[in-house]
């Protein structure tokens, strides 16, 4: 995938996430309904405490620290992507994974700037509330891990 195409995909995915949040904030903030009984609910919730993994550790971070953390993650993702791209013979899945990850990063930064927190809206009973950005980052990470696993598996097979 050309860099220009990757950038367009990142912008399109991040824009979709932000657009959904703006619409929910404007028209559906007080709306609650069941999506799949006993499993998913539509439950808009502002999270201005911390990213989920820090909440699990009982940590809270302020707005500026959250932005700084996301920027550090963005720099690390860029480094990992560039390094993986050098070793890639067919980077299609690598590009898809990082398009999703970079879209999540951009969505997170945009939400932090607009709301000084994150507007999550899908409640996975009884665990947590998440949004499209979280789906992006999780899918991107899973695709990246499968990519690395298969790449390393292919390297072992060809070197034997």
Buried (B, 14 or more C-beta within 10 A) or exposed (E): BEEEEBEEBBBEBBBBBBEBBBEBBEEBEEEEEEEEEEEEBBBBBBBBBBBBEBBEEEEEBEEEEBBEBBEEBBEEBEEEBEEBEEEBEEBEBBBBBBBBBBBBBBBBBBBBEBBBBBBBBBBBBEEBBBBBBBBBBBBBBEBBEEBBEEBEEEEEEEEE
